[in-house]
């Protein structure tokens, strides 16, 4: 799915050449240590995750590498808003009685010369309660209507 998403973004960028800012957010169903996250933030996948993809999807390594080669280029490497501000992804974005991990993200990329001081960049993110505090009103509840917690980022343009 991450491959398809990045291919669609590249096509959009080709059709809309004046568009230099892309924000990609939602439930990616992938943890920061997994291949889809890695592909989005680095443009590549480490060998261990390649082997895992190969085994789980019955795909040849040469085919996987060909797909990765088709996504080469800095135009498809995103930054994480939360990692930029907090130094790491939140430990929890999805929580219920049996499950607790980070699956949701706000990714962004701007023009190659952009920075927080001189243009587009993330300037703040919504902080989270501790896991203990969230478990007092275990999602979904009146306080947290979804098992996915809200992510909010403020950007400067």
C-alpha positions as CSV (number, residue, x, y, z in Angstrom):
1,X,0.0,0.0,0.0
2,X,2.9,2.4,0.7
3,X,4.2,1.7,-2.8
4,X,0.9,2.6,-4.3
5,X,0.5,5.7,-2.2
6,X,4.0,7.0,-3.2
7,X,3.4,6.2,-6.9
8,X,0.1,8.2,-6.7
9,X,1.9,11.1,-5.0
10,X,4.5,11.1,-7.7
11,X,1.8,11.2,-10.4
12,X,0.1,14.0,-8.6
13,X,3.3,16.0,-8.4
14,X,4.0,15.5,-12.1
15,X,0.5,16.7,-13.0
16,X,0.7,19.7,-10.6
17,X,4.2,21.0,-11.0
18,X,3.5,24.2,-9.0
19,X,2.6,22.2,-5.9
20,X,5.6,22.0,-3.7
21,X,4.0,21.1,-0.4
22,X,2.6,17.7,0.4
23,X,1.0,16.6,3.7
24,X,0.2,12.9,4.0
25,X,-1.6,11.8,7.2
26,X,-3.7,9.0,8.6
27,X,-3.7,5.5,9.8
28,X,-0.9,3.7,8.0
29,X,-1.2,0.4,10.0
30,X,2.5,0.3,10.3
31,X,4.9,0.8,13.2
32,X,8.0,2.9,12.9
33,X,10.2,-0.2,12.7
34,X,8.3,-1.6,9.7
35,X,9.0,-1.3,6.0
36,X,6.1,1.0,5.0
37,X,7.2,3.7,7.5
38,X,10.8,3.2,6.5
39,X,10.0,3.6,2.8
40,X,8.1,6.9,3.4
41,X,10.7,8.5,5.6
42,X,13.9,7.3,3.9
43,X,12.9,6.2,0.4
44,X,14.4,2.7,1.0
45,X,13.9,-0.4,3.1
46,X,16.6,-2.2,5.1
47,X,17.5,-5.8,4.0
48,X,15.8,-7.4,7.1
49,X,12.4,-5.8,6.1
50,X,13.0,-6.6,2.4
51,X,13.3,-10.3,3.4
52,X,10.2,-10.0,5.5
53,X,8.2,-8.5,2.6
54,X,9.6,-11.2,0.3
55,X,8.5,-14.0,2.6
56,X,5.1,-12.6,3.4
57,X,4.1,-11.6,-0.1
58,X,5.9,-14.4,-2.1
59,X,7.7,-11.8,-4.1
60,X,11.2,-12.2,-5.6
61,X,13.9,-10.0,-4.3
62,X,14.7,-8.7,-7.8
63,X,11.0,-7.7,-8.3
64,X,11.0,-5.9,-4.9
65,X,14.2,-4.1,-5.8
66,X,12.8,-3.1,-9.2
67,X,9.8,-1.6,-7.4
68,X,12.1,0.3,-5.0
69,X,14.2,1.6,-7.8
70,X,11.1,3.0,-9.4
71,X,10.6,5.2,-6.3
72,X,14.1,6.6,-6.2
73,X,14.5,10.3,-5.6
74,X,14.2,12.8,-2.8
75,X,10.8,13.9,-4.1
76,X,9.2,11.0,-2.3
77,X,11.0,11.2,1.1
78,X,8.8,12.7,3.8
79,X,9.5,13.9,7.3
80,X,7.3,13.0,10.3
81,X,5.7,16.1,12.0
82,X,5.8,14.4,15.4
83,X,9.4,13.1,15.0
84,X,10.5,16.5,13.9
85,X,9.1,18.2,17.0
86,X,9.4,15.5,19.6
87,X,12.5,13.7,18.4
88,X,10.6,10.5,18.0
89,X,7.2,9.2,17.0
90,X,4.5,9.0,19.8
91,X,4.6,5.7,21.6
92,X,0.9,5.4,21.3
93,X,-1.6,6.5,18.6
94,X,-3.8,3.5,18.8
95,X,-5.0,2.1,22.1
96,X,-7.6,-0.3,23.3
97,X,-7.8,-3.0,26.0
98,X,-5.5,-5.4,24.1
99,X,-3.5,-3.2,21.7
100,X,-1.2,-0.3,22.2
101,X,1.2,1.1,19.5
102,X,1.9,3.9,17.0
103,X,0.1,3.4,13.7
104,X,-0.9,7.0,12.8
105,X,1.3,9.7,11.3
106,X,1.4,13.2,9.8
107,X,4.1,13.2,7.1
108,X,5.1,16.2,5.2
109,X,7.5,17.5,2.6
110,X,8.0,21.0,1.2
111,X,10.2,22.6,-1.4
112,X,13.8,21.4,-1.3
113,X,15.0,24.8,0.1
114,X,12.3,25.1,2.8
115,X,13.1,25.2,6.5
116,X,11.3,26.3,9.6
117,X,13.0,29.7,9.6
118,X,12.5,30.4,5.9
119,X,9.3,28.9,4.8
120,X,7.3,25.7,5.1
121,X,7.8,23.5,8.1
122,X,6.1,22.0,11.2
123,X,6.1,24.3,14.2
124,X,4.1,22.3,16.8
125,X,2.2,19.1,17.5
126,X,-0.5,18.1,19.9
127,X,1.0,16.4,22.9
128,X,-0.4,13.2,24.3
129,X,-1.5,12.1,27.7
130,X,0.4,9.3,29.3
131,X,-0.8,5.7,28.7
132,X,-1.9,5.5,32.3
133,X,-4.1,8.7,31.9
134,X,-5.6,7.4,28.6
135,X,-6.4,4.0,30.2
136,X,-8.6,5.8,32.7
137,X,-10.9,6.5,29.8
138,X,-10.0,3.6,27.6
139,X,-10.8,4.3,23.9
140,X,-13.3,4.3,22.5
141,X,-15.1,6.3,25.2
142,X,-16.8,9.7,25.7
143,X,-13.3,11.3,26.1
144,X,-11.7,9.3,23.3
145,X,-14.4,8.4,20.7
146,X,-12.0,6.3,18.6
147,X,-9.3,3.8,19.4
148,X,-7.1,6.1,17.2
149,X,-5.9,9.1,19.1
150,X,-6.0,12.6,17.4
151,X,-2.9,13.8,15.7
152,X,-2.6,17.6,15.1
153,X,0.3,19.5,13.7
154,X,0.7,23.2,13.0
155,X,2.7,24.2,10.0
156,X,4.2,27.5,8.8
157,X,3.9,28.3,5.2
